[in-house]
Each structure stands twice: as structure tokens, then as C-alpha cells.
Amino acid sequence: MFENLSHLALQQYWWVIVSLLGSLLVFLLFVQGGQTLIYRLGKNETERTLLVNSLGRKWEFTFTTLVTFGGAFFASFPLFYSTSFGGAYWVWMLILFAFVVQAVSYEYRSKPGNLLGHRTYEIFLFLNGALGTVLLGAAVSTFFTGSQFSVNENNFSQWETATHGLEAAFNIQNLSLGLAVFFLSRVLALLYFFKNVSNAAIIERAKKQMVYDSIPFLVFFLAFVTMLLLQQGFAVNPTTGMVSMEPYKYLHNLIQMPVVAGIFILGVLMVLLGIIRTVTCFKTCSDKGIWLTGIGTVLTVFSLFMLAGFNNTAFYPSTFNLQNSLTIQNSSSSHYTLTAMSYVSLFVPIVLAYIAYTWRAINKTKMTTEELNDEGHIY
Amino acid sequence: MKNFKSAKRAGNNLAADSAMVVLNENFKYFGYGYFDNVHDAIPPIKATFYSFRIMVGLGMWFILLFIVMLTILLRKGLDKKRWLLYAGVLSIPLAYLASEMGWLVAEFGRQPWVIQDLMPTSAAVSHLTTGSVQLTFALFAITFTILLIADIKILSKQIKLGFKEGGAK
């Protein structure tokens, strides 16, 4: 079946899978957003423990999706992986450390004799939430703004700045997407708490917090989208493979790919509708916002990945040497590898069904403080 | 490969095809082009030799220990053999040691290749400064040492607290 597809078709298939995983990851970053809200919403130890346990039941979903996203990217587009991970080294190391401390913080936080005290682990959770979202957002934004690297004729890549990726965080457009992801993750976390936590005081504070996080999210997201649609993009000549700068490239991509434009507009509308309905009809709508905004997030991020990689666009542009930019054609695995991986990808729906099943089982009832006392495994 | 790529760039398909024939004929020796000296193709023998034997030796020890344990357990005398129980507890870290030795066999034994005959490790490493790698190593070492101490403290505390109905608290 897959072996009969052209190399380009397989590359496009895998770009779609990677994009889907990336967009699911951004939705699941609500765990990180929630971690940055522990002290805003929890004013005593019991309330904070309730919030941590509500998130603690989900953090592994995010973590596994992050690893799957990275793994799928590595296997399908290895030249991107070696260029970015070997080059933008310090950004990825910071992200890695942020996730190392997250994993242990959930397990150690409430255990007696945990050496550093529960507050330290809560700070670790905050750091993971803040660094993880901002840096991942900024890293994805470099798909549109480019990075300083070179790739030689033997496909060996080299980063051309001494800061090894940290410079990406000081670009206004990258920072805008990073902060948009940060505030979006907090909005998603609040919507998740409305659905998952039963505690009047927390919900009341979360209701106010919705406004404080939605406004900066909208400001940074709109700033990023405006810059994206007005900027020059990295166009690839489909015949020669030469890369050149094209004014309004991503706006052109949106116009030339009406399906992607439709997904993008639908996604943004769903994100906004989920937020607005939650704020305006709180009593009856508050626990439904997570699905509207969540699905909207997946659609929006998915369409951004499509803009970055499709329609003759370099998805990982080199600003050091345009001709070293990575496209889905010049950075992918071989036809054989992509074919073998495509057969494995047929199991993805089974994995998704399993995740949906476990999610439903975990989420059957809202979390209460009483439940914490009956729970054998407290985070 | 260089000839193939430059011919492709120039649009000379004939030259590209002939370069590809040469490449395919020699592809199985591709990685050897990175070596200046024949000795570069030999893995570190001593490290591989000893780590393999330590791993296998520990595996044999575990089999023996489990046979003795099982035999005495079936005779219902295990709780009276304190020396055997101590041997069991003291063998716990040996399992980690065996696992690490296995990794050393795999990683030393595969040298100098990351992809056998195609890409040596020396060609695959990132272009990072030694200082960056040293700093990362130090950060990992400090972080994981602190977390290990915390882990041991938590485990010791739980052992002292003992079992509670409904799970540990």
C-alpha cells in the first residue's frame, strides 16, 4: 500500500502526522499552564494539593505526546532533528531540564522526607510550566523566522551562533508566539479546572483569572499572526529547489491552500468562542469551554504547521545561507524508512482510542478535597 | 557522492548516473573514508571485554541466587536464613550494575560506528564546544545527584513508616 506512494507523498503524509502530534501537544500544554497557576488559584495547602492532583492525573499524557512528537520528527525528518537538536542546543537543554524536574516534582511533592520541601517542587512545576511553553512556542516560531545554521554537502549541519539557539528567544516574533502559547496554556488550564475541579473558591478565582489570561493571549497571538502574514517567507522553487525570499509568503500560502485557511479560521473561531461562552454564560457553559477551545487550538496549530511546510515552503529556514534551508523533501528519511514507518502509523488510531478511553475513565467525576483523603496515590 | 551532487546541481544527468554507479559499488565501505589509520576501526577491547564478563557473571549470580531462594522457599525455611535474605537485599544494586555493564558493552562494542560501516561516531558528533558538553554534564550530575538523595530519603522514610492500608501516605 504505502510502498506504491511516491517519496513526496510519504513526506507529506509524515508532515501531516508530525503536525497533528504537534498540535495535540500544544493543547495538552494546559498541564504546564495549570502549573503556573497553582499559587494564583490555590490560597492554602489543600487547594494547591487539589490543583496539583487534578493536573497530576494528566501530566503523563502531555509528556508522552511530547516524546512521540519528538520521536516522529526524528524518524521522519532526521536532518531537521540533527540540525535543531545539535545546533539550538541550549534551548533544547533548557526544555529538557524543565521536563526532568516536572516528572519528579509530581511524584516527590507530597512524600514525607522529600529533601527539598513541597514548595521547591511547586517552584519546579512553575518553571516547567513557564519555560516549557515559552520555549516550545519560540522554537516553533523559528519555522517562520529562520535560524543561523549551515548544512554542508554531506548533510552535516552546524549552528553559526555562539548562543546555540538562545538567540531565538530574543526575536520579537518568536517571543510573541512563545508568550501566546504560555497564556493559551493558562487559559486551557482554567477551562480544564472548570470541568475537572469541584471547589467553589478555586472556581471563583479561576473565573476572574480567565480575563487576565485571555487578554494577553489575544494580544500576543494577534501580534504573531499579523507579523506572520505580513512578513517575507522562505519560498522554494519546485523545479530547482532554490530558496528565495517571497513577500507575504505565508499570506499567499493561506490563500493558495483554501482548506488550510478554512481550518485556521475555524480553529481561531473555536478558540475564541470557547473563551467567550465560558466568560459570558458561566453557570451553564463553563465546563464545555475546554472542548471548544481545545479542538480550536489543535486546528489552529495544525494549520500553522501546514503553512510552514507545504506549498513549496522551507519549514526550517536558514538565515545564514538560504540554500541550506530545510524542506520536507530535503530533510526526510528515505522512501524505505518512511514506508516502514507509515505501516506502524496505522496503529496510531488504536493509541488515540486508548488515550480517549483512559482520559474518560480518569475524568468521570470532578475532583474534590474529600476525594484527596480517600486517594491512595497523592501527588 | 560529491561528484553526484555537483553533477545533479549542474543538471548533468549522465555524469550523475555514472557517479551514482561508483557510489553504489563502494557504498558498503562508505564510512571507512573517515579513517586515517586502520587502528581507528578497532573498538576499545578491554572495556568491552570486562563489562561483558561482569554483566554475564552477575547474570549467573542472579540465577544461582534465585535457584537457592526458590529451593529454600519451597522447603518453607526462607525466613530463617538471614544470610540469604541479606544476600538478596545486597544483590539489588547488582541488578543496576548489570544493566549499566550491558549498556557499556553495547556502546563500547559498537565503536567506532554509530551506523556500522557507514558513519563513525567522530563524524556524527555535534559541533559543540567542550565547555558546553562539560557544563551540561555537570548540570545533569548535580540535578540527578540531588534527586537521587531525595529519592533515597523518601524510600527510607516509607520503609520506616511501614505499610498502611489503602497505600502509602
Chai-1 contact restraints between the chains, C-beta under 6 A:
chainA,res_idxA,chainB,res_idxB,connection_type,confidence,min_distance_angstrom,max_distance_angstrom,comment,restraint_id
A,G86,B,S126,contact,1.0,0.0,6.0,A-B,restraint_1
A,Y89,B,L128,contact,1.0,0.0,6.0,A-B,restraint_2
A,V104,B,L147,contact,1.0,0.0,6.0,A-B,restraint_3
A,Y108,B,A150,contact,1.0,0.0,6.0,A-B,restraint_4
A,K111,B,I154,contact,1.0,0.0,6.0,A-B,restraint_5
A,P112,B,K157,contact,1.0,0.0,6.0,A-B,restraint_6
A,G113,B,K153,contact,1.0,0.0,6.0,A-B,restraint_7
A,G113,B,I154,contact,1.0,0.0,6.0,A-B,restraint_8
A,G113,B,K157,contact,1.0,0.0,6.0,A-B,restraint_9
A,N114,B,A150,contact,1.0,0.0,6.0,A-B,restraint_10
A,N114,B,I154,contact,1.0,0.0,6.0,A-B,restraint_11
A,L115,B,I149,contact,1.0,0.0,6.0,A-B,restraint_12
A,L115,B,A150,contact,1.0,0.0,6.0,A-B,restraint_13
A,L115,B,K153,contact,1.0,0.0,6.0,A-B,restraint_14
A,E153,B,K5,contact,1.0,0.0,6.0,A-B,restraint_15
A,Q158,B,H127,contact,1.0,0.0,6.0,A-B,restraint_16
A,G376,B,G166,contact,1.0,0.0,6.0,A-B,restraint_17
A,G376,B,G167,contact,1.0,0.0,6.0,A-B,restraint_18
